[in-house]
């Protein structure tokens, strides 16, 4: 999703208050943005804590900063600076983490972001945006251009399913309709499942919803109606269970008296075999591939 992000940021840079900071990353991806922004494009170097503190200061001065890095470097290394400098003051600084989930594959756990939005949502005023499809990125960037609170944008690999019409960006979207369980997916990990379900008959095919913004606002009436029908909620996300969207949804449904009869949570399980591999390898080990999810649904 880096290319659509770069193009969207070039458009956003028409606003002179926009400042972009990178932690010495973006080679062969962000050069067009650097050229378009000139002195408002700042390479902060491998100094993410300083980068986030600088972003907080820029936001305090009335500017609209974006701070970009590999996901764990923009939320884990500078966590204290995010908490104290940005969130406690409710400043409109935007953190952009590239390679959400297992996105950096064989580079290993230090480069994986398996607890990013759970950790960040513990902080006051933080909002999280997780595009599922390439076209979502531009819509989120435009929205964040006028968003006046701390925000984290999680970018992943664009895996848009072919031959499936995708609705325009919204916090909640129903992308597949069927008579099977109710599936809620977060981020690009849901795309292979969407593609796999397109050929299923309606009786077996789940209804698939995409959730792209956290924390949770009011749940859509159509989603609740679908859940009452199916009585089986399946949450799919490339994030550990603690602090996950699945936990947030379970908590909200319990409070609202809408808990389903059955709940299935497919999430990141860390490193099951103790080995590192591609993003696809780690998804398969965690049961996040389409075949494993469908098997869990049918069980």
C-alpha positions as CSV (number, residue, x, y, z in Angstrom):
1,X,0.0,0.0,0.0
2,X,3.0,2.3,0.0
3,X,2.5,3.5,-3.6
4,X,-1.1,4.6,-3.1
5,X,-0.1,6.1,0.2
6,X,2.7,8.1,-1.4
7,X,0.4,9.4,-4.1
8,X,-2.3,10.4,-1.6
9,X,0.3,12.2,0.5
10,X,1.4,14.2,-2.6
11,X,-2.2,15.4,-3.0
12,X,-2.4,16.1,0.8
13,X,0.9,18.1,0.6
14,X,-1.0,20.9,-1.3
15,X,-1.9,22.0,2.3
16,X,1.2,24.0,3.4
17,X,0.6,22.9,7.0
18,X,1.4,19.3,6.2
19,X,4.8,18.1,7.3
20,X,6.1,14.6,6.6
21,X,8.8,12.9,8.8
22,X,10.4,9.5,8.0
23,X,12.7,7.4,10.2
24,X,15.2,7.0,7.3
25,X,12.8,4.8,5.4
26,X,10.9,5.0,2.0
27,X,13.7,4.2,-0.4
28,X,12.3,3.6,-3.9
29,X,8.8,4.5,-2.7
30,X,8.6,7.9,-1.2
31,X,11.0,9.9,-3.5
32,X,8.1,11.5,-5.4
33,X,6.7,12.8,-2.1
34,X,10.1,14.1,-1.0
35,X,10.4,15.9,-4.3
36,X,6.9,17.4,-4.0
37,X,7.3,18.6,-0.4
38,X,10.8,19.9,-0.4
39,X,11.8,21.2,3.0
40,X,8.5,19.9,4.6
41,X,9.8,16.3,4.0
42,X,12.2,15.6,6.9
43,X,14.4,12.5,7.3
44,X,14.6,12.2,11.0
45,X,17.1,9.3,10.8
46,X,17.1,6.2,12.8
47,X,15.8,8.2,15.8
48,X,12.2,7.4,16.1
49,X,11.7,8.8,19.6
50,X,13.0,12.1,18.5
51,X,10.9,11.9,15.3
52,X,7.7,11.4,17.4
53,X,8.6,14.2,19.8
54,X,9.2,16.5,16.8
55,X,5.8,15.5,15.4
56,X,4.2,16.4,18.7
57,X,5.9,19.8,18.7
58,X,4.9,20.5,15.1
59,X,1.3,19.6,15.9
60,X,1.4,21.8,19.0
61,X,2.5,24.6,16.7
62,X,-0.6,24.2,14.5
63,X,0.9,22.1,11.8
64,X,-0.3,18.7,10.6
65,X,2.6,16.2,10.9
66,X,2.8,12.6,9.6
67,X,5.5,10.3,11.1
68,X,6.3,7.2,9.0
69,X,8.4,4.1,9.6
70,X,8.2,0.3,9.7
71,X,5.3,-0.4,12.0
72,X,7.1,-1.5,15.2
73,X,9.6,1.3,14.9
74,X,6.8,3.9,14.9
75,X,4.7,2.6,17.8
76,X,6.9,0.4,20.0
77,X,10.2,2.2,20.1
78,X,8.7,5.7,20.8
79,X,5.7,4.5,22.9
80,X,6.5,6.8,25.8
81,X,6.8,9.8,23.4
82,X,3.4,8.9,21.8
83,X,1.8,8.7,25.2
84,X,3.3,11.8,26.8
85,X,3.9,14.1,23.8
86,X,0.9,13.3,21.5
87,X,-1.9,11.5,23.3
88,X,-2.0,13.2,26.7
89,X,-2.4,16.5,24.8
90,X,-4.8,15.1,22.2
91,X,-2.6,16.4,19.3
92,X,-3.4,15.8,15.7
93,X,-0.2,13.9,14.8
94,X,-0.5,10.9,12.5
95,X,1.6,7.8,12.9
96,X,2.0,5.6,9.8
97,X,3.2,2.1,10.3
98,X,4.2,0.1,7.2
99,X,4.1,-3.7,7.1
100,X,1.3,-4.4,9.6
101,X,1.1,-7.9,11.0
102,X,3.6,-10.3,9.6
103,X,4.2,-7.9,6.6
104,X,8.0,-8.0,6.9
105,X,8.1,-11.8,6.8
106,X,11.6,-13.3,7.1
107,X,13.0,-10.2,8.8
108,X,11.5,-11.6,11.9
109,X,9.8,-10.6,15.1
110,X,11.6,-7.3,15.5
111,X,10.0,-6.1,12.3
112,X,6.5,-7.6,12.8
113,X,3.6,-5.6,14.2
114,X,1.3,-8.1,16.0
115,X,0.2,-6.0,18.9
116,X,0.3,-2.5,17.4
117,X,-3.3,-1.2,17.5
118,X,-4.0,-3.0,20.7
119,X,-1.1,-1.3,22.4
120,X,-1.9,2.1,20.9
121,X,-5.6,2.0,21.8
122,X,-4.6,1.8,25.5
123,X,-3.6,5.5,25.1
124,X,-6.0,8.3,25.6
125,X,-7.6,9.9,22.4
126,X,-5.8,7.5,20.0
127,X,-7.7,6.3,16.9
128,X,-6.6,3.5,14.5
129,X,-7.3,3.2,10.8
130,X,-6.6,-0.1,9.0
131,X,-7.2,0.0,5.2
132,X,-8.2,-3.4,3.8
133,X,-7.9,-2.5,0.1
134,X,-5.6,-0.3,-2.0
135,X,-8.4,2.2,-2.8
136,X,-9.0,2.7,1.0
137,X,-5.7,4.4,1.5
138,X,-6.5,7.6,-0.3
139,X,-9.9,7.9,1.5
140,X,-8.2,7.5,4.9
141,X,-5.5,10.0,4.1
142,X,-8.1,12.5,3.0
143,X,-10.1,11.9,6.2
144,X,-7.0,12.3,8.4
145,X,-6.2,15.6,6.7
146,X,-8.9,17.2,8.9
147,X,-8.8,14.7,11.8
148,X,-8.1,16.6,15.0
149,X,-6.9,13.7,17.3
150,X,-4.0,11.3,17.4
151,X,-4.2,8.7,14.7
152,X,-2.3,5.5,13.7
153,X,-2.6,4.3,10.1
154,X,-1.6,0.7,9.6
155,X,-0.5,-0.1,6.1
156,X,-0.2,-3.6,4.7
157,X,0.3,-5.4,1.4
158,X,-2.5,-4.7,-1.1
159,X,-4.2,-8.0,-1.8
160,X,-7.5,-6.9,-3.4
161,X,-9.6,-9.9,-4.5
162,X,-10.2,-9.9,-8.3
163,X,-13.6,-10.1,-9.7
164,X,-15.3,-9.0,-6.5
165,X,-16.9,-5.5,-6.5
166,X,-15.7,-3.6,-3.4
167,X,-17.7,-0.9,-1.8
168,X,-16.2,2.5,-1.2
169,X,-14.3,3.1,2.1
170,X,-16.3,3.3,5.3
171,X,-15.6,2.3,8.9
172,X,-17.9,-0.7,8.4
173,X,-18.6,-2.4,5.0
174,X,-20.4,-5.6,4.0
175,X,-18.5,-7.0,1.1
176,X,-19.9,-10.6,0.7
177,X,-23.4,-11.8,1.5
178,X,-24.4,-15.4,2.3
179,X,-26.4,-17.6,4.6
180,X,-23.4,-18.8,6.7
181,X,-21.7,-17.3,9.7
182,X,-21.0,-13.6,10.2
183,X,-17.3,-12.8,9.5
184,X,-15.6,-9.6,10.5
185,X,-12.2,-9.0,9.0
186,X,-9.6,-6.3,9.8
187,X,-7.1,-5.3,7.2
188,X,-5.8,-7.0,4.0
189,X,-5.8,-10.5,5.6
190,X,-9.5,-10.7,4.8
191,X,-8.9,-10.4,1.0
192,X,-8.0,-14.1,0.3
193,X,-11.0,-15.2,2.3
194,X,-13.3,-12.9,0.2
195,X,-11.8,-14.3,-3.0
196,X,-12.3,-17.9,-1.7
197,X,-15.9,-17.3,-0.7
198,X,-16.9,-15.9,-4.1
199,X,-17.4,-19.3,-5.6
200,X,-19.2,-20.9,-2.6
201,X,-22.9,-21.6,-2.7
202,X,-25.0,-19.3,-0.6
203,X,-25.8,-21.8,2.2
204,X,-22.1,-22.2,3.0
205,X,-20.9,-18.7,2.1
206,X,-20.5,-16.4,5.1
207,X,-21.5,-12.8,5.2
208,X,-18.2,-10.9,5.3
209,X,-17.9,-7.5,6.9
210,X,-14.7,-5.3,6.9
211,X,-13.9,-3.2,9.9
212,X,-11.4,-0.4,9.3
213,X,-11.6,2.0,12.3
214,X,-11.0,1.6,16.0
215,X,-12.0,2.1,18.8
216,X,-15.5,0.8,18.1
217,X,-18.3,3.3,17.5
218,X,-21.9,2.1,17.5
219,X,-22.3,-1.2,15.8
220,X,-24.4,-1.1,12.5
221,X,-27.9,-2.3,12.8
222,X,-27.4,-4.4,9.7
223,X,-24.5,-6.2,11.3
224,X,-26.4,-6.9,14.5
225,X,-29.3,-8.3,12.4
226,X,-26.9,-10.5,10.5
227,X,-25.4,-11.7,13.7
228,X,-28.8,-12.6,15.2
229,X,-29.5,-14.6,12.1
230,X,-26.2,-16.5,12.0
231,X,-25.6,-16.8,15.7
232,X,-21.9,-17.4,14.9
233,X,-19.3,-14.5,14.8
234,X,-15.9,-15.1,13.2
235,X,-13.3,-12.4,13.7
236,X,-10.2,-12.5,11.4
237,X,-7.2,-10.2,12.1
238,X,-3.4,-10.3,11.8
239,X,-3.0,-9.2,15.5
240,X,-2.6,-11.1,18.7
241,X,-5.7,-11.8,20.7
242,X,-4.9,-9.4,23.6
243,X,-6.1,-5.9,22.8
244,X,-7.5,-7.1,19.4
245,X,-10.6,-6.1,17.5
246,X,-12.0,-9.5,18.5
247,X,-11.7,-8.6,22.2
248,X,-13.2,-5.2,21.6
249,X,-16.1,-6.7,19.7
250,X,-16.8,-9.4,22.3
251,X,-16.8,-6.8,25.1
252,X,-19.2,-4.6,23.2
253,X,-21.6,-7.4,22.2
254,X,-21.7,-8.6,25.8
255,X,-22.4,-5.1,27.1
256,X,-25.2,-4.7,24.6
257,X,-26.7,-8.1,25.3
258,X,-26.0,-9.2,21.7
259,X,-23.4,-12.0,22.4
260,X,-23.7,-14.7,19.7
261,X,-24.2,-18.3,20.5
262,X,-20.8,-19.1,19.0
263,X,-17.6,-17.0,18.7
264,X,-14.5,-17.9,16.6
265,X,-11.4,-15.7,16.7
266,X,-8.7,-16.2,14.1
267,X,-5.7,-14.1,15.1
268,X,-1.9,-14.0,15.0
269,X,-0.5,-16.8,17.2
270,X,3.1,-15.5,17.3
271,X,5.7,-18.1,16.1
272,X,4.1,-21.5,16.3
273,X,7.0,-23.5,15.0
274,X,9.7,-21.2,16.2
275,X,10.7,-20.4,12.7
276,X,10.5,-17.3,10.5
277,X,9.2,-17.2,7.0
278,X,7.1,-15.2,4.6
279,X,3.9,-13.4,5.6
280,X,2.0,-16.3,4.0
281,X,3.9,-18.8,6.0
282,X,3.1,-17.1,9.3
283,X,-0.5,-16.6,8.4
284,X,-0.8,-20.3,7.6
285,X,0.8,-21.3,11.0
286,X,-1.7,-19.0,12.7
287,X,-4.7,-20.4,10.8
288,X,-5.2,-17.1,9.0
289,X,-5.2,-18.5,5.5
290,X,-8.5,-18.9,3.7
291,X,-8.6,-22.7,3.8
292,X,-8.0,-22.8,7.6
293,X,-10.7,-20.1,8.2
294,X,-13.3,-21.9,6.1
295,X,-12.5,-25.2,7.9
296,X,-13.1,-23.5,11.2
297,X,-16.3,-22.0,9.9
298,X,-17.5,-25.4,8.8
299,X,-16.5,-27.3,11.9
